[in-house]
Amino acid sequence: MRTVTCECGAVYEVTETKVPFRDRDNFNCDRCGEEVERWNGSTIPSFRLIAGPPEKSGDAE
């Protein structure tokens, strides 16, 4: 198990599963839509959000 962090600050826990076929795909952040990871192989990652991006300060008036 490992973690990856999106540019927006969202943190994902990643688990990987080995499958008998190749898969080509990508995962986009649930919070901002940016691509977090791309893969092309027989090890398929699954992503679970474990921490959202930090709150922006100064937005409240």
ZIDA-V338126 format. One record per backbone hydrogen bond with DSSP energy under -0.5 kcal/mol. NH is the residue of the N-H (numbers start at 1). CO is the residue of the C=O. E is the energy in kcal/mol with one decimal. If there is no record, write none. Layout:
nh=<NH | NH>
co=<CO | CO>
e=<E | E>
//
This chain:
nh=<2 | 4 | 6 | 9 | 11 | 12 | 13 | 14 | 15 | 17 | 19 | 23 | 25 | 27 | 29 | 33 | 36 | 37 | 39 | 41 | 44 | 44 | 45 | 46 | 48 | 50 | 51 | 59>
co=<14 | 12 | 10 | 6 | 51 | 4 | 48 | 2 | 46 | 44 | 42 | 41 | 39 | 37 | 34 | 29 | 27 | 27 | 25 | 23 | 17 | 42 | 43 | 15 | 13 | 11 | 11 | 56>
e=<-1.9 | -2.2 | -2.8 | -1.5 | -3.0 | -3.0 | -3.1 | -3.5 | -2.1 | -2.4 | -3.0 | -2.5 | -2.0 | -2.9 | -3.2 | -1.2 | -3.1 | -1.4 | -2.5 | -2.2 | -3.2 | -0.6 | -0.5 | -2.7 | -1.9 | -2.9 | -1.5 | -0.7>
//
